[in-house]
Each structure stands twice: as structure tokens, then as C-alpha cells.
Amino acid sequence: MSRADMFAFYKKAKFYEKIHNREADRLIVISPMVDDKAREVSRELGIKIYSYAEEMEEDIANERSG
């Protein structure tokens, strides 16, 4: 993912929230290839990046147990 892709994802998430009058619990991206600049943007926007789906599942399981 590029920096522009990250901004596009964020804008789409905010559009969804506005249309459905509901705030997203979390914003996540699952991609094995993320540009360094996109990682910086994700930190600024509060988007969590995972390299593969199982990594996300492990993280969520740890949050629930912790």
C-alpha cells in the first residue's frame, strides 16, 4: 500500500461513519506490502497495519485476554 492508498482508506472509513451515523471501533489494513511513508501516515491516522490475517486474529485474542 502506498501513502495515497492509506489516505483513501481513511477517507472511505470516515465516509462510512458519516453515512451510517456510526463510529468505527478500529481501522485496520491487512497487506503484506506497505510503503514506509504509508506506515507513517497510518500511525498519524490511527490505522493498525497487519501483514497477514492470522496476525490480526492473534492481536485481537490478546486484547480480549489481557
C-alpha positions as CSV (number, residue, x, y, z in Angstrom):
1,M,0.0,0.0,0.0
2,S,1.1,3.5,-0.7
3,R,0.7,6.7,1.3
4,A,-2.1,7.7,-1.1
5,D,-3.9,4.3,-0.5
6,M,-3.8,4.9,3.2
7,F,-5.4,8.3,2.9
8,A,-8.0,6.9,0.5
9,F,-8.8,4.1,3.0
10,Y,-9.2,6.7,5.8
11,K,-11.5,8.9,3.8
12,K,-13.7,5.9,2.9
13,A,-13.9,4.9,6.5
14,K,-14.9,8.4,7.5
15,F,-17.5,8.5,4.7
16,Y,-18.9,5.2,6.0
17,E,-19.1,6.6,9.5
18,K,-21.0,9.6,8.3
19,I,-23.4,7.7,6.1
20,H,-24.2,5.1,8.7
21,N,-24.1,7.5,11.7
22,R,-21.8,5.1,13.4
23,E,-18.1,5.3,14.5
24,A,-15.7,2.6,13.6
25,D,-14.3,0.7,16.6
26,R,-10.9,0.5,14.8
27,L,-9.4,1.0,11.4
28,I,-7.2,-1.9,10.2
29,V,-5.4,-2.7,7.0
30,I,-4.2,-6.2,6.1
31,S,-1.5,-6.1,3.4
32,P,1.8,-7.9,3.1
33,M,3.4,-4.9,1.4
34,V,3.1,-1.4,2.9
35,D,5.4,1.5,2.0
36,D,7.3,3.2,4.8
37,K,5.6,6.5,4.1
38,A,2.2,4.7,4.4
39,R,3.2,3.3,7.7
40,E,3.9,6.9,8.9
41,V,0.5,8.0,7.7
42,S,-1.2,5.0,9.4
43,R,0.3,6.0,12.7
44,E,-0.9,9.6,12.3
45,L,-4.4,8.5,11.4
46,G,-4.7,5.7,14.0
47,I,-4.8,2.8,11.4
48,K,-3.4,-0.5,12.5
49,I,-1.5,-2.5,9.9
50,Y,-1.2,-6.3,9.8
51,S,0.9,-8.3,7.4
52,Y,-1.5,-11.2,7.3
53,A,-4.9,-12.1,8.7
54,E,-3.7,-14.5,11.4
55,E,-1.6,-11.7,12.9
56,M,-4.7,-9.7,13.4
57,E,-6.6,-12.6,15.0
58,E,-3.7,-13.1,17.4
59,D,-3.7,-9.4,18.3
60,I,-7.5,-9.4,18.9
61,A,-7.3,-12.6,21.1
62,N,-4.5,-11.0,23.2
63,E,-6.7,-7.9,23.7
64,R,-9.6,-10.0,24.9
65,S,-7.5,-12.0,27.3
66,G,-5.4,-9.1,28.5
